[in-house]
Amino acid sequence: MMPLIRKTCFFLLVMMIPAGVCRAQKKEFLTAEEIEKIQDAQEISQRVKIYMLAASLRLKTAADRLSGKESSPGDPLEFFSVEDLINGYYRILHAVMLNLDDASRNPATDPDKMQAALKNLKSVADASVKPLEVLKKTAEEMRREEMWKLAVQAIEINNGAREGAAAAIKKK
């Protein structure tokens, strides 16, 4: 009887792990209000502006949390951990890059709106270099491996976004 219970428990545990992993990966990185604003923004420049405001807010909030400042009640980022915020920054930049790629392939995209979007991306990515490096250094000092990995990942996509936006702006 015991081996059957052990096998059943093992089977249930194995089945629950992927579900937990999937749930963790699918956690929404934008607030309901941000999603609504992005859905309403049809122009690429407006959409990127909203995304980049959300990205900047995540870096600021992460830095605030690490300095001991807590979120106020009702803050839409109140229940996001520092790791969630850094991962959110990464995922936002990834979404921006996908949106820009889609817009660049669409012949109806206004070139001036595209340039405005690229300039916004580059400006925020330039301003994010130092805060991302501080987050990485803080993670090292605090020995928070997951936070460090996410900071490195965010730095990599930030650098790619900066370089890509700069190259695209020069092409015009």
N, C-alpha and C positions, 0 to 999 in steps of 0.2 A: 504494500500500500504506500509506503514512504517514497519509493522510487517514482511512483506515478505522480505523487504530489510534487516532488522535486521537478520532474519533467514538465508538469503543468505550470508550475511557478516560473521555471526557466523560459518556457515557451511564451508566457504572458509578458515576462520581462523583456524578452527579445522583441516581441511585437510592440511593446510600448516605447522602446527607445527610438525607433525611427519616427514614430508619431510625435514624440517630444522634440526631436531634432527638426522635423518639418515645421512644427508650430513655431519654434524659435526663429527659424529662417523667414517665416511668413509674417512675423510681427510687423505691423504697419510702421513705417518710418516717418510718415507725414501725419499731421493732425487732420481731423475732419474738416476744419476750416481751410487749411492749406489745400487739401484735395479739392474742395469746392472751388476755391479761387483758381486753381490750375485748370480745372475742367471748364471754367467760364472764360479763361484767357485763350483766345483763338490765335492771336498773333504770337509768333515765336519770341519776339522781344519781351512781351508782357509775361509770357509763360516762364521764360528763363529768369526774368526779374523776380518773380514769385519764388521760384525754386532757390535762387541764390540768397534771397532774404531768409528763407527757411534754413539753408545751409549755414549761414552766418550765425543765426540764432542758436543752432546746435553747438557750434564751437564756443560761443559766449557762455551758454548755459553749462557746458561741460567744465569750462574754466571756473565758473562761479561755484559749481558743486565741489570741485577739488579744493577751492579756497575756503570751503565751509559754509558758503551761502546756500541756504535752502530755498526751494521754490515756494512761492506763495500759494495758498490754497486756491484751487481752480485753475492754476497755470496748466495749459494743455501739455506741457512737457514734464509735469510734476512726477509722473511715475516712470520716466525714462532714466535708466542708469547712465553713468558716464560712458560706459561701453555702448549702450544703445544710441547715445547721441553721436559718438564718433562713427559708429556704423551707419547711422542715419546720414551723416555728412557724406560718407562714401557713396551710399546708395542714391543720394540726391544728385551728386555729380555724375554718377553713372546715368541716371535718368536724363539729365541735361544733355549729356553727350548723345544719347539715343535720340532725343528730341531734335537736336541740331542736325544730326545725320539724316533723320527723316525729312526735316525742313529743307535741307540742301538738295535732296532728291526730288522735291516737289517743285515743278516749274512755276507754280502759282505763288511761291514764296517771294515776298518783297525783298530785294537785295539789301535795301537800307535797314529793314527790320532785322534781317539776318546779321548785318554788321553790328547793329546795336546790341543784339543778343550776345554776339561773340565778345564785344567790348565789355559787357557786363560780366560775363563769365571770367574773362581775363582779369578784370579789376578785382573781383571778389577772390579769385584764386590767388592773385598776387598778395592780397591783404591777409590771406589765410596761411601763408607759409610760416610765419613766426608762431601764431597760436598752435598750429599743428606740431611744430618742433617742440614747443613748450609742453604740450600734452604727451608727446613721446618721451621727453626727458623726465617728466613727472612720473610716468608709468614705470620707467627704469628705476627711479629713486624709490618708488613705493613697491617695487617688485610685483607689479600687476601685469602678468604676462599677456593675458587676453587684451587688456587695454593697450599694451605696447604693440601687439600684432595689428590691432585695428588702426592704431595711429600710423603705423608704417604703411598699411594698405591705403589709408586716407591720403598720406603724403604722396604716395605713388600716383594715385589717380589725380590728385591736385596738380602735380607736376606735369602729367600728361595733358590735362585740360589746359593748363597755362600755355604749354608749348603748342598744342593744337590750335588754340584760339589765336595765339600770336601769328602762327603761320597762315591761318585763314584770313586774318585781318590784313596781312601784308599782300596776299594774293589779289585783293581788290584793287 
